[in-house]
Amino acid sequence: MLHKKALILLVALLLTVTGVWTVTASSLIEQHSVLSGTVVSTVAVGTSVNEGTELVRVTTIAGSATAARATTAGVVKEVTVQRGSKINSGDVVARIEAQ
C-alpha cells in the first residue's frame, strides 16, 4: 500500500512539473526571419523591445536588410542565430517573452 501511495505521489509531482514547464515554455513567442542571407547584426538577449523593433539584419544579394522584427512587445530571452551565420526565410531567429 505504501508503494502505491508513493507511486501516485510521484506521478502527480511529474504531471505538475510538466505542466509548469509547458506553461512557461509556451509564453515565449518565436520570431521568424522573412529573408534569407548572412546575419550581420542581432539584438542582445535581455533587450526590451516593442512591436516592430529590428531583431536581425542580414546581407542579401540586394544589400543589407532587416530579416526579422519583433511581432510583440517584450523581452528578448533567446537569440538563435549569430553574426556570420546563414539563415533562411522562416527560420526561428529569436524568442521573446511577451509583456
N, CA and C atoms as an extended XYZ file, in Angstrom:
297
Properties=species:S:1:pos:R:3:atomname:S:1:resname:S:1:resid:I:1 pbc="F F F"
N         0.824       -1.197        0.000 N   MET     1
C         0.000        0.000        0.000 CA  MET     1
C         0.865        1.256        0.000 C   MET     1
N         1.979        1.212        0.746 N   LEU     2
C         2.871        2.359        0.816 CA  LEU     2
C         3.490        2.647       -0.551 C   LEU     2
N         3.838        1.583       -1.286 N   HIS     3
C         4.420        1.761       -2.618 CA  HIS     3
C         3.413        2.381       -3.576 C   HIS     3
N         2.160        1.991       -3.447 N   LYS     4
C         1.120        2.525       -4.313 CA  LYS     4
C         0.948        4.026       -4.070 C   LYS     4
N         0.960        4.454       -2.814 N   LYS     5
C         0.830        5.866       -2.477 CA  LYS     5
C         2.044        6.658       -2.981 C   LYS     5
N         3.220        6.080       -2.833 N   ALA     6
C         4.435        6.744       -3.299 CA  ALA     6
C         4.410        6.892       -4.821 C   ALA     6
N         3.936        5.874       -5.507 N   LEU     7
C         3.844        5.917       -6.960 CA  LEU     7
C         2.838        6.983       -7.408 C   LEU     7
N         1.705        7.049       -6.750 N   ILE     8
C         0.698        8.069       -7.079 CA  ILE     8
C         1.263        9.462       -6.830 C   ILE     8
N         1.958        9.656       -5.728 N   LEU     9
C         2.567       10.942       -5.411 CA  LEU     9
C         3.619       11.312       -6.457 C   LEU     9
N         4.414       10.370       -6.869 N   LEU    10
C         5.443       10.612       -7.885 CA  LEU    10
C         4.819       11.008       -9.223 C   LEU    10
N         3.773       10.327       -9.628 N   VAL    11
C         3.088       10.641      -10.880 CA  VAL    11
C         2.473       12.039      -10.805 C   VAL    11
N         1.852       12.379       -9.680 N   ALA    12
C         1.265       13.710       -9.510 CA  ALA    12
C         2.339       14.789       -9.576 C   ALA    12
N         3.475       14.551       -8.952 N   LEU    13
C         4.580       15.501       -8.981 CA  LEU    13
C         5.108       15.677      -10.400 C   LEU    13
N         5.266       14.606      -11.132 N   LEU    14
C         5.729       14.667      -12.516 CA  LEU    14
C         4.762       15.444      -13.401 C   LEU    14
N         3.469       15.215      -13.223 N   LEU    15
C         2.470       15.940      -14.006 CA  LEU    15
C         2.496       17.434      -13.689 C   LEU    15
N         2.694       17.771      -12.426 N   THR    16
C         2.763       19.179      -12.023 CA  THR    16
C         3.977       19.858      -12.642 C   THR    16
N         5.125       19.223      -12.551 N   VAL    17
C         6.356       19.788      -13.122 CA  VAL    17
C         6.221       19.942      -14.633 C   VAL    17
N         5.664       18.947      -15.305 N   THR    18
C         5.474       19.009      -16.755 CA  THR    18
C         4.519       20.141      -17.122 C   THR    18
N         3.467       20.313      -16.362 N   GLY    19
C         2.505       21.387      -16.609 CA  GLY    19
C         3.125       22.757      -16.455 C   GLY    19
N         3.896       22.958      -15.402 N   VAL    20
C         4.563       24.243      -15.176 CA  VAL    20
C         5.552       24.522      -16.293 C   VAL    20
N         6.309       23.533      -16.685 N   TRP    21
C         7.285       23.698      -17.766 CA  TRP    21
C         6.581       24.048      -19.080 C   TRP    21
N         5.474       23.399      -19.369 N   THR    22
C         4.732       23.659      -20.599 CA  THR    22
C         4.198       25.088      -20.630 C   THR    22
N         3.646       25.545      -19.528 N   VAL    23
C         3.111       26.903      -19.458 CA  VAL    23
C         4.237       27.918      -19.621 C   VAL    23
N         5.358       27.689      -18.969 N   THR    24
C         6.494       28.605      -19.061 CA  THR    24
C         7.064       28.631      -20.476 C   THR    24
N         7.241       27.478      -21.072 N   ALA    25
C         7.823       27.397      -22.411 CA  ALA    25
C         6.915       28.026      -23.462 C   ALA    25
N         5.617       27.887      -23.292 N   SER    26
C         4.707       28.414      -24.299 CA  SER    26
C         4.549       29.928      -24.212 C   SER    26
N         5.058       30.560      -23.163 N   SER    27
C         4.950       32.010      -23.055 CA  SER    27
C         6.008       32.720      -23.899 C   SER    27
N         6.959       31.980      -24.440 N   LEU    28
C         7.959       32.562      -25.332 CA  LEU    28
C         7.424       32.535      -26.760 C   LEU    28
N         7.493       33.674      -27.417 N   ILE    29
C         6.960       33.790      -28.773 CA  ILE    29
C         8.120       33.739      -29.763 C   ILE    29
N         8.059       32.762      -30.669 N   GLU    30
C         9.119       32.610      -31.664 CA  GLU    30
C         9.035       33.707      -32.703 C   GLU    30
N        10.199       34.225      -33.065 N   GLN    31
C        10.308       35.264      -34.081 CA  GLN    31
C        11.004       34.645      -35.292 C   GLN    31
N        10.407       34.779      -36.467 N   HIS    32
C        10.910       34.125      -37.673 CA  HIS    32
C        11.494       35.141      -38.647 C   HIS    32
N        12.492       34.690      -39.381 N   SER    33
C        13.102       35.517      -40.423 CA  SER    33
C        12.170       35.572      -41.631 C   SER    33
N        12.126       36.727      -42.294 N   VAL    34
C        11.353       36.857      -43.529 CA  VAL    34
C        12.274       36.915      -44.747 C   VAL    34
N        13.590       36.932      -44.497 N   LEU    35
C        14.578       36.962      -45.574 CA  LEU    35
C        15.652       35.909      -45.357 C   LEU    35
N        16.308       35.529      -46.441 N   SER    36
C        17.478       34.663      -46.364 CA  SER    36
C        18.717       35.529      -46.533 C   SER    36
N        19.814       35.115      -45.907 N   GLY    37
C        21.055       35.859      -46.062 CA  GLY    37
C        22.035       35.542      -44.951 C   GLY    37
N        23.082       36.349      -44.875 N   THR    38
C        24.113       36.201      -43.849 CA  THR    38
C        23.866       37.243      -42.765 C   THR    38
N        23.797       36.799      -41.523 N   VAL    39
C        23.493       37.684      -40.398 CA  VAL    39
C        24.641       38.668      -40.184 C   VAL    39
N        24.299       39.958      -40.106 N   VAL    40
C        25.301       40.988      -39.832 CA  VAL    40
C        25.104       41.613      -38.452 C   VAL    40
N        23.888       41.529      -37.901 N   SER    41
C        23.669       42.030      -36.537 CA  SER    41
C        22.423       41.391      -35.930 C   SER    41
N        22.442       41.306      -34.600 N   THR    42
C        21.298       40.780      -33.858 CA  THR    42
C        21.069       41.638      -32.626 C   THR    42
N        19.873       41.567      -32.103 N   VAL    43
C        19.550       42.230      -30.850 CA  VAL    43
C        20.154       41.402      -29.717 C   VAL    43
N        20.499       42.024      -28.611 N   ALA    44
C        21.091       41.310      -27.477 CA  ALA    44
C        20.006       40.666      -26.615 C   ALA    44
N        20.329       39.516      -26.047 N   VAL    45
C        19.434       38.861      -25.097 CA  VAL    45
C        19.244       39.803      -23.906 C   VAL    45
N        18.003       39.905      -23.434 N   GLY    46
C        17.695       40.772      -22.307 CA  GLY    46
C        17.190       42.142      -22.708 C   GLY    46
N        17.239       42.435      -24.018 N   THR    47
C        16.778       43.721      -24.515 CA  THR    47
C        15.255       43.802      -24.485 C   THR    47
N        14.729       44.924      -23.993 N   SER    48
C        13.284       45.177      -24.074 CA  SER    48
C        12.991       45.699      -25.469 C   SER    48
N        11.982       45.109      -26.119 N   VAL    49
C        11.638       45.506      -27.483 CA  VAL    49
C        10.159       45.842      -27.582 C   VAL    49
N         9.828       46.647      -28.562 N   ASN    50
C         8.445       46.954      -28.904 CA  ASN    50
C         8.116       46.240      -30.203 C   ASN    50
N         6.841       46.115      -30.496 N   GLU    51
C         6.445       45.527      -31.761 CA  GLU    51
C         7.079       46.350      -32.881 C   GLU    51
N         7.752       45.669      -33.818 N   GLY    52
C         8.396       46.349      -34.936 CA  GLY    52
C         9.883       46.591      -34.761 C   GLY    52
N        10.407       46.375      -33.549 N   THR    53
C        11.844       46.563      -33.322 CA  THR    53
C        12.639       45.555      -34.147 C   THR    53
N        13.706       46.031      -34.792 N   GLU    54
C        14.561       45.136      -35.576 CA  GLU    54
C        15.275       44.154      -34.651 C   GLU    54
N        15.179       42.870      -34.996 N   LEU    55
C        15.844       41.823      -34.216 CA  LEU    55
C        17.085       41.299      -34.926 C   LEU    55
N        16.979       41.106      -36.232 N   VAL    56
C        18.095       40.536      -37.011 CA  VAL    56
C        18.199       41.278      -38.341 C   VAL    56
N        19.435       41.589      -38.733 N   ARG    57
C        19.722       42.216      -40.030 CA  ARG    57
C        20.643       41.271      -40.791 C   ARG    57
N        20.377       41.125      -42.088 N   VAL    58
C        21.178       40.243      -42.933 CA  VAL    58
C        21.689       40.992      -44.157 C   VAL    58
N        22.717       40.421      -44.789 N   THR    59
C        23.181       40.886      -46.082 CA  THR    59
C        22.622       39.919      -47.112 C   THR    59
N        21.981       40.476      -48.136 N   THR    60
C        21.429       39.674      -49.228 CA  THR    60
C        22.086       40.118      -50.528 C   THR    60
N        21.656       39.553      -51.608 N   ILE    61
C        22.173       39.954      -52.927 CA  ILE    61
C        21.882       41.439      -53.165 C   ILE    61
N        20.751       41.898      -52.646 N   ALA    62
C        20.339       43.292      -52.856 CA  ALA    62
C        20.958       44.255      -51.851 C   ALA    62
N        21.680       43.760      -50.856 N   GLY    63
C        22.287       44.617      -49.832 CA  GLY    63
C        21.813       44.246      -48.436 C   GLY    63
N        22.020       45.140      -47.489 N   SER    64
C        21.656       44.906      -46.097 CA  SER    64
C        20.163       45.178      -45.898 C   SER    64
N        19.501       44.293      -45.139 N   ALA    65
C        18.064       44.460      -44.904 CA  ALA    65
C        17.665       43.802      -43.590 C   ALA    65
N        16.559       44.261      -43.035 N   THR    66
C        16.023       43.670      -41.810 CA  THR    66
C        15.405       42.320      -42.144 C   THR    66
N        15.847       41.286      -41.448 N   ALA    67
C        15.329       39.936      -41.682 CA  ALA    67
C        14.214       39.575      -40.712 C   ALA    67
N        14.215       40.199      -39.524 N   ALA    68
C        13.172       39.886      -38.540 CA  ALA    68
C        12.911       41.088      -37.654 C   ALA    68
N        11.643       41.341      -37.418 N   ARG    69
C        11.207       42.382      -36.490 CA  ARG    69
C        10.345       41.737      -35.419 C   ARG    69
N        10.323       42.332      -34.241 N   ALA    70
C         9.516       41.810      -33.139 CA  ALA    70
C         8.038       41.885      -33.502 C   ALA    70
N         7.335       40.806      -33.261 N   THR    71
C         5.899       40.773      -33.531 CA  THR    71
C         5.085       41.155      -32.296 C   THR    71
N         5.776       41.369      -31.177 N   THR    72
C         5.116       41.749      -29.936 CA  THR    72
C         6.097       42.513      -29.058 C   THR    72
N         5.572       43.263      -28.112 N   ALA    73
C         6.435       43.927      -27.130 CA  ALA    73
C         6.835       42.906      -26.075 C   ALA    73
N         8.060       43.017      -25.572 N   GLY    74
C         8.513       42.093      -24.549 CA  GLY    74
C        10.013       42.168      -24.350 C   GLY    74
N        10.550       41.084      -23.795 N   VAL    75
C        11.982       40.988      -23.525 CA  VAL    75
C        12.546       39.820      -24.319 C   VAL    75
N        13.646       40.063      -25.018 N   VAL    76
C        14.306       39.010      -25.791 CA  VAL    76
C        14.937       38.034      -24.808 C   VAL    76
N        14.493       36.787      -24.857 N   LYS    77
C        15.005       35.754      -23.960 CA  LYS    77
C        16.030       34.845      -24.623 C   LYS    77
N        15.973       34.781      -25.962 N   GLU    78
C        16.906       33.892      -26.669 CA  GLU    78
C        17.096       34.400      -28.094 C   GLU    78
N        18.331       34.388      -28.558 N   VAL    79
C        18.647       34.667      -29.962 CA  VAL    79
C        19.281       33.392      -30.500 C   VAL    79
N        18.700       32.823      -31.552 N   THR    80
C        19.131       31.507      -32.043 CA  THR    80
C        20.109       31.583      -33.202 C   THR    80
N        20.463       32.800      -33.632 N   VAL    81
C        21.437       32.972      -34.721 CA  VAL    81
C        22.558       33.872      -34.228 C   VAL    81
N        23.655       33.845      -34.924 N   GLN    82
C        24.772       34.713      -34.552 CA  GLN    82
C        25.353       35.361      -35.798 C   GLN    82
N        26.098       36.393      -35.569 N   ARG    83
C        26.730       37.132      -36.657 CA  ARG    83
C        27.548       36.183      -37.532 C   ARG    83
N        27.354       36.297      -38.839 N   GLY    84
C        28.094       35.454      -39.774 CA  GLY    84
C        27.366       34.188      -40.189 C   GLY    84
N        26.322       33.811      -39.455 N   SER    85
C        25.601       32.589      -39.821 CA  SER    85
C        24.637       32.864      -40.972 C   SER    85
N        24.373       31.836      -41.752 N   LYS    86
C        23.444       31.950      -42.875 CA  LYS    86
C        22.076       31.477      -42.392 C   LYS    86
N        21.044       32.268      -42.719 N   ILE    87
C        19.684       31.910      -42.327 CA  ILE    87
C        18.789       31.906      -43.556 C   ILE    87
N        17.669       31.209      -43.420 N   ASN    88
C        16.678       31.138      -44.486 CA  ASN    88
C        15.375       31.759      -44.016 C   ASN    88
N        14.568       32.167      -44.944 N   SER    89
C        13.256       32.694      -44.632 CA  SER    89
C        12.471       31.625      -43.866 C   SER    89
N        11.861       32.019      -42.756 N   GLY    90
C        11.086       31.083      -41.940 CA  GLY    90
C        11.846       30.534      -40.746 C   GLY    90
N        13.166       30.696      -40.721 N   ASP    91
C        13.959       30.201      -39.589 CA  ASP    91
C        13.589       30.978      -38.312 C   ASP    91
N        13.571       30.285      -37.180 N   VAL    92
C        13.384       30.948      -35.897 CA  VAL    92
C        14.699       31.647      -35.549 C   VAL    92
N        14.643       32.962      -35.329 N   VAL    93
C        15.868       33.715      -35.048 CA  VAL    93
C        15.927       34.217      -33.603 C   VAL    93
N        14.779       34.285      -32.935 N   ALA    94
C        14.750       34.759      -31.544 CA  ALA    94
C        13.456       34.316      -30.880 C   ALA    94
N        13.461       34.394      -29.546 N   ARG    95
C        12.252       34.131      -28.762 CA  ARG    95
C        12.072       35.281      -27.782 C   ARG    95
N        10.840       35.779      -27.734 N   ILE    96
C        10.515       36.928      -26.890 CA  ILE    96
C         9.485       36.525      -25.842 C   ILE    96
N         9.722       36.965      -24.608 N   GLU    97
C         8.717       36.809      -23.552 CA  GLU    97
C         7.820       38.035      -23.612 C   GLU    97
N         6.560       37.844      -23.957 N   ALA    98
C         5.626       38.961      -24.126 CA  ALA    98
C         5.356       39.646      -22.801 C   ALA    98
N         5.114       40.953      -22.881 N   GLN    99
C         4.792       41.725      -21.668 CA  GLN    99
C         3.392       42.268      -21.769 C   GLN    99
